[in-house]
Amino acid sequence: MNRPLLIIKTGSSMPDLVARRGDFEDWIAQGLGLPRTAITVVDVTRGEPLPSPAAVHGIVISGSHAMVTEHLPWSEYTAQWLRDAVKTGAPILGICYGHQLLAYALGGEVGDNPHGREFGTADIHLCANGDSLFSGFASPIQGHVGHTQSALRLPEGARVLAASAMEPHAAVAFAPRVWGVQFHPEFDADITRAYIRAYADILRAEGQDPARCLATCRDTPLGTLLLRRFAQLAEQ
């Protein structure tokens, strides 16, 4: 494999969690099962330029604490780059913010989830067959979630692959070999609990019970299986 897999870093996790466990790109790389020498990380929030899509063999877009609706300059730049990357047929996986950014870049609409923030480990029900990334999984699958915004309206031609109780677009095929997931395959239960505790006061203020969210947290093999399958598909 001469060309690396690209991780587009669209933000960092909480500083105390980063110090203890690493950052988004570390968790993604571990899940992909690739050596770091086979991965290129570009931090677009720092103004780092993205390479030509032809220079990489696959693309993963990380989560972020930013909001797509803020239309930050680095986010708009990345959205335009993604529009061009999709046209080349490059394999792409967007995670949470990355999922929303793909939806926005391709003509959809992003905004606050009308059902509220989704935190914990959720049952995600598969609602489409025949997709190479999700084939073989028994429904429901369990995924770690932590998000405020969602892809409210999908771009033309997008296909819903999975939904949860609070998220009708939990997984989407935006184009052949272009996927977005509103859950976090790079998270484990420990990371998910850390987010719930950090957002506990906000969740309470919005009428949710952080203790109930914490009670849902459980380790699941889905994330690693999904990321490794994407890595394999990207090589093909």
N, C-alpha and C positions, 0 to 999 in steps of 0.2 A: 504494500500500500504506500504509494508515493505521496499522494495528496492527503493532508490532515483532515480531520473532522473539526468543524468550527463550532465553538460555543460563543454565542453573542451574549455578553454579560450586560444586562440592563439594570443592574442594581446590586446592592449588597444586603446581606441579612443583618440582624441585630448585632451590634459590636460584641456583646458578651457571648452570644452564640457562636459568632465567627471565631472568637478567641478559643472557645472550647471545642468546636466541631469543624471549623472551616467554613467556607462560603458556598454560595449556590453552585459555582463552577466545579468546586471540589466534589460535592455530592453528585452532580451530574456525571462527572468523569468516572467516579467510582461505580455508579450504576451502569454506565456504558460498558464497563469492563475493558477499557482500552488503556494502554500505557500513556502517560502524559506526553511522551514524545510524539504520539500519534494525534494529539489534540492541540489546536490553536485557540486561545481565548482572546477575544477582542472586547475591551471594556468601552462600549460606545458612550457611556456616561462621562468618560474622561476625554472624549473627543478622538479616540483612536479610530483610524479609518478601517473600514471593512474591505476585505480582499475581493477580487473578482469571484463570483460564484463558481467559475470554472476551475479555480485554484484549490477548491475543497471538495471532498466527496460526500459531505453531509453537513447539515446545519441544525443546531439546537439553540433555541432562544430561551433564555432564563426567565425566571420570575423577577419581580421588582416590588419595592415599596412605593414606587411612583404610580401615577394613574395615566392611562392612555389619553384620557380626556384633558389632561394638562397640556397636551400638545407641545411638550418640551422639544427644543431644537434637535437634540440627539435622537429622540424618539421619532420625530418626523423624518429625519435622515434615514433611520433604520427602516421605517415603513416604506420609503421609496426604494431602498435597496432590496427589500423583500419582494416588492412588486416585480422588480427585474429578475430576481432570483427564481421566483415561481415560474416565470416565462421560460427559463432555461431548463426546467424539469428537475432542478436540484431537489434531493430529499430533504425535507424540513420538518422539524418537530418544535412547536411552540408550547411552552409550559406557562400556564397562568397568565401573567402579563404578556408573555410571548404568544400565547393563544389569542388573547384579545388584540394584540398588535397585528397579527395576521388578519383577523377579521376586519379590523379597521383599514388596513393597507389594501385589502382586496375589495373594499366597497361596502362593508357591513357597518354596524353601529355598535358602539361600546358605551356603557353607562353603569350607574349603580345598580346592583342586583335588586330588583323590586321585592325579593323574598328576604332580603337582609344579608348580613355577613354569614358565610358558610365556613365553619371551623370544626376540625375534628377529623375522624375517619368515617367516610361516608360510604354507604352502599350505592354503587353506580351500576345502573341497569343497561345492558347492551340492547340496542334497538335496531341494529343493522347487521346483516351477515355479509360474508364475502369480502371483508376488509383484511388485508394482509397483516396489519399491525395488531389487530385484536382477534384474529382467528384463533380458535381453540380455547378461549377463555370461557369458563362457565359463568353465566350471569346469575346474581349480581357479582361484580368485582368490588374490591374494597380499595379506596384511594384516599390519601391524606389531602385535606382541603384547608385553605386559608385565604380567602379573598373577599374583597368588597365589591369590585366591579365584575361585569360579565359581558360577553358578547350578546347583546340584546337582539340584534338582527343580523343574520348571517348573509354573507355576500352571495350573489347569484351562483348557482351551481354547487354550493357547499352541501355536504350530506351529514346529517346528525348520526353519530355512531353510538352515543351513550348519554344517559341523563340520570341525575340524582333527584332527590326530593326537592332540593332547593335550586337546582341548576339544570335547565332543560338542554343546555349545550355543553355537557360535561366532556364530550369528546366529539370532534368534528373532522371530517376529511374535506379540506378546502379545495384540493385538486389531487390528481394522481401523485402519490408519494409526498403529499403535504398534509400534515396533521396538526391539530391543536388539542390540548387537554387542559381543562380548567382545574384539574387536580394536580398534585405535586408528586410525580413518580420518584423524584430525588429525595423526598422527605422520608424519615422513619417516624416511629411513634414518639421518640424522645424529642425530635425537632418539632413535631406537631404540638406536643404538650407545651414546649417553650413558647410557641406563638400564642397559644390560648392563654397562658399565664400573662404574657405581655399585653394582650388585648382584653384582659378580663374586665377592667373597669368600663371600657367602651362597650363590650358585649352586654354587661349588666345595664348600662344606660339605655341600650337599645332593646331591652326586654328579653335578652337571652340569658341562659344559665351557664356560666363557664364550667361549673362542676359537671353538668350534663355533657358538655362538649368534651371535657377531659375523660369522662367515663366511656366515650365512644372510641378513644384512641387504642389502637392495637396494631402490632406489627403485621405487615402483609407482604408477600413476595411479589405483588403485582408490579411495583415500581421498577425493581431490578429486572424482572422479566421483560417489561415493556421497553425499557431503555436498551437492553441488550438486543432485543429483537429489532429495534430501530437501527442500532449500529450494524446489524447483519444486513438489513434491507438496504441501508445506505451504501454498503460495499458492492451490492449487486449491480 
